Amino acid sequence: MIRLFAALSVPEDIGLALARRQTGVEGARWSPLEALHVTLRFFGDLREDVARDLDTELTTVRGAPFEIALTGVGAFGEGPDLHVLWAGVEDSEPLRRLARACESAARRAGLKPDTRHYRPHVTLAYLRRPEPAEVAAWIQANNLLKSPPIRVERFGLYSSFLGSEQAHYRLEAEYPLS
């Protein structure tokens, strides 16, 4: 079994700017620079044969290069259930189209539909029982985040290995947009 997801990488200069914001919430497990990405579709744990079929289907995804931008920050969860700090991704029809194409590739490879609402973001930290006031203060201090445009010319298929402290990601394949 291999745990896979399709994503866009975050350029190093944007990642370094995000890393400067990764402070001020006690107990947060901040994402390292190499782990910053925008998920297009999480596929989960797949058998090797299904992973190969998925890779084949992802090679058929087409689309023109486009730009995205990061904008704003937020958190998933409320009160004691706060569990993620994120940087938002500006709404973009080309990005949504690419995410839908990854969903279609997954279905053609035999995966079940992802029924969750797609909310593009970059996970900055995982939280465990944070102080809600501290999270609110972090959001207020960082809510004007706005990145320069990020050119998207390819997307990747990544594997995820769960470690004791955090997940580790490896690029398994890249697919150019053209």
C-alpha angles and dihedrals in degrees: 000000000000126000110225142180137170116233150154116246120233113236115246095246091053090044092053090051089051091047090060088062094051098101141080103060113098114230095010114148099220117210113245119239093256091055097055111113145135109245116223097181132350109217101181129208110348135181113247093251092052090047089054091049090049091051090051091051093047090056087066094058110115133187142130121266113266142173133252132184133203114236132176131344136245147155136251114230133024135253110332090359095065104130112155138040113203145178112229127234117224112249110266129174092210089054092049090047090053091048090050090049090054089049090051091049089052092052092048087053089055101260122141117253118270103237097188120108109256110243110172114216145137113245108229100175145358115226133207115196096328125184103262092215090055091051091048090051091050091050091049092049093049104031095107092065110145123166127202114256115292115213112224112203099149143012131212144222108228133191120217125211116191112225129186093263104022145346120273120214132207127189106237100175140355127216120200121219112226 
